[in-house]
Amino acid sequence: MKSKAILLALSALATVTYSCKKLDVPVESQFVESNFPKTISDYNASVGAMYSNLSSQFAVPYWRMQTMSTDEAIIPARDGNFDDGGQYRQLHYHTWTPDHPNVLTIWQWAYSGIQTCNRLLNVTSAFNFSDQEKANRLAEIRAMRALYYYFLMDLYGNVPLITDYPAPASPATKPRAEVYKFIESELTGITGKLPAKTNNAATNTQQYGRPTKGMVYALLAKLYLNSEVYVGTTRYPDVVRMADSVQANTNYALDTRYRDIFLPNNGPQIRETIFAVPYDQQIPGNQFTRFGFFYYLTQAYGFNVNLSIAMSTTPEFYARFNLPGDFRTTTWLAGPQYAPDGNGGFTTTPVYYPNSTTQININPVLTLVPPKPMDLGNTQASQASGARSIKYYPDPTIIQGTRLNGNDVPLLRLADVLLMKAEAILRGATATSVNGELQTPLVLVNKIRARAGAQQAISITLSGMLDERARELSWEAWRRNDLIRFGQFETEYPLPNDVLKMDKSEFRRLYPVPTIELRLNSNLVQNKGY
């Protein structure tokens, strides 16, 4: 259906079994001597496993850990519905424990990806390739392993560093600084062996969703921007250096229309996407429409499936979408509802509740109804509480049985790189020129605003950068990362009638090592506070 089909086909060809509970259970290869890979096609089939693993959990549990622990997304109960054992309010109030389901799922998911990469490094080393070809293929796998380690280091801090396959029986916890150094060393060591984005559509389709030079530069920029959080030292000039390395490839550019980046048919034709997690309706994971839409609008959007009304944003986060002319405001369903135009915008035709002349009106305010915790009640009015994101525009071909979106999820894109550069300069780095243009923070921010049609800024401060990132990068799984860096992860936004309080302990900036992993491996060390 989409030009990302090549990567999805690779994922479908690969099969992998991984441990549900332990780091030392080998990932079983589907290869034996009789069918051992020898060609590029064999290689492509084998590496699909590390990509299918990535998509399997990225857009639900990983996304929830990065987003629902912030003001950006919330799943309140509605007369007890959608409480699911309290796991969502635990994220909202920072009261998760080492037994939280997402804490365990993402730990195992990341190490499954790492073990898959370690296995593939062994397998690929035996391929009958030229030395240069083999080095290039190994670089792809190492880049993916570094990405998985970045996820782990960002979420859990001190984690085992496993590079051998099979893994040691009981790998020990390593300091966050050592994991940081490993990620940096791996990424800087492979840059010259990875392909660059081109102006050739066929080539970009083959590279889509796979590591490139731009992906490494952007991930290093992210690593350096958060360096003070991760290891206690600032590296803002390096952020600028990596951002300039991305921009040196003029095949990256801001797309003219913001909505195109997130439509169901997004893919390698999007010029600013640096690295994306591809999805279609057969690849589990992207369920933003399923969890965050408003089901009374399904027919107006051209599909008829059972969807949730659960997930929304908080009033405080939605209030940041306040710039005149900003198209990004229309990525939220709030206020009186009108029929969509099918391409990311709206008509002037009102949408009514079924068998009614009452126009649907979504209220951004979330007013809780005690005594049930974080509960809105389940009246028609409370169902319509909370602004909903349609940034990943609802896919009209969504399938009843799966309720999956076909929208790819960008993980790294040029707009983020420009905002990282602007922030690094505001934090003390020196502005640099690109193509003869001195890129001050104000220039960079206004590039982002101009593309969205938003009113231009006349000045920009460091505190304002957090709001700029919120408007541009909502629903892209960077909010927790940003709030921690800005020292605002513990900021509380009480909901009306709230009977619960946030745990503002700073140790919550890291998630705990899952209980079951501690029981299975005595060499693991629990994070402080847990």
Steps between C-alpha positions, in 0.01 A plus 500: 500500500780736586855542381626376835398152389858381455586540866174345610567205275838454665333497838246246384774268369682494831394290796647521847431350839614693803502474875199623689679510833878471470785674323700181462253292298634484144306646210443201274608540140290360218823418313668161484791385285279407206345845470773719648485848343741577220352784293372855546145365482580253777651780704194720453274218613710432808518862625125543479477362854662807659250726321190293573603497866529881493151553362341240729505717813616848400165670439318363806695407819820690416297801389294485819807499724639806321172689464242400760745572782472864389230760444477405132272195517261353754259207511249580777249240609139554400280350771763232549546426131857527368649480848684176414630438850605861546798479267417827322449706813822356639677652200313829540569534873854356487407215733612209283675206661753244370198281422335748262421314174668757275815501712543127441381497138741770381799359689443164331420661164825698496713203601322283247604752235857508633526121507362485148765750387775307677389180331484673162851637544622143543301372203598786270869464583486163321339636182694464177527876445790724411665664800339836417154350448524304822610809694204695362253227597646464846472877543125483438459244777726689740298819443179320592664350809614849604143626456364228729768587755404866476142408590620296798747761626243779470228307684691291756843663532739230626447182299696190393718551195484181293696471177557124483277230360397289676474742792674429830277319747464786749622829350582770752363852513730758343508871587300729277818683403650177366191427293505861372864460397422173323212656303714796397793280401281268293328783317812701425678184386246402234403832343723459197360155428134599482315635194386860468158624399492562125274671247416163346154373599583132450814523712320686776227237501760229555661701783173604664468394862864387501806677644669768292767759566224748581349266755835467679559877501150568634525234770839636605347848519234357732769328709706819529200724572418284802862444601469695824207280603672179396858554620517840669694688228366736233580456131298769327760583231484133398123529460553784253771303322270200454209720391722660238607153384135414438439826314809449285290248310265727305271206423356562846254789504192606692194373317270773379191367675528389862208258468670298225761372744239304696234396247423128450697504176813657650825330409835558329358787294500715817820700465553590864464150643841380614394175663147362531334190642288367212152362562218358301182327609676165523788622719386520864574816690358825365163530670472875551159512331377199692582647842474873441216569257139592585279218384198717423709647215590173331239518225587861424860391446398223263538185707280290722697316766484471876740753647584628845418843642774475757818690417527877485737776598485715811350851488840652582673330210223587253516865611847525343340482155417868505690655208290684239487312169676191635392192302625280783200611708277314254673173590280501811129429521365767734189716500210464252572224250477532123530243225859434387621582151679165480848651484571630845261794507129571556192613308229729636248216536410432867516144632211395724457221749317202342123552470537849644519864401763569769837587355789311653703733719824376656592682821877515568434518876523176700280525810530193722211336682612354835518262679639277223861607437576705188149435371289728278174309523333361190231743392489624142652828617784331686567275203558819302750632757863536401651626174589208269800484274450423132857588411531148361197560285236226533545239230170458310598143409543398863406133546237391750695198617824683576407869539857584397620819335706491182684821594874469550637660818802729450760455771751756372424780255655823383266728695615338824863542394447873436333544838782309671749733335305807609485375858871415507585854387272648764684286754837641396614355168600730214262555211625376164417580141343250260488588130599856582230547764596567862271263689420675824237343730241753379572419134468126567180529702340720235584245231293248695220748564490616138448148371203462738354838396544630854563858603871576496681544831671832571726345765571160647618403847610169639175462694307565181686219323313240704169630365637509146599135531158413644319655204722344236571157649182401682418127487857421381623351833746775600306684773643314801850546362439873458340558841786326682758709313311820589458395864120491472422129511365540855265789413146410605182612323213407734171410335176640647378280790824301498545292818844364405839671503807459284812351650750777430807300598786560258592131499194455279703647214613140454276196482577203726656171402208255474450278804508177306835590342650565845381160617654325200830689502671578829756720319241764419484809721169678561482873433504732801163557664340174397 
